């Protein structure tokens, strides 16, 4: 765990040890979001990495909303 300060411009520096451990490089984009009162960072996933994520799921007719049509 590391303690960081927020700059007057609302910027935070990620400590070097954490960047090395997570292989974060300068210029890399990160997703930032709030969950359970905490700020979380994650690396964005490419569309290619999401391919097949729902493979093998058996959908029921109840899972689909039949009321909305375009």
MOQUITA-V295489 format. One record per run of one state. SS is the DSSP state (~ for helix, > for strand, _ for the rest). FROM is the first residue (numbers start at 1). TO is the last residue. If there is no record, write none. Layout:
SS:FROM:TO ; SS:FROM:TO
This chain:
_:1:15 ; ~:16:22 ; _:23:29 ; >:30:35 ; _:36:37 ; >:38:43 ; _:44:46 ; ~:47:50 ; _:51:60 ; ~:61:63 ; _:64:70
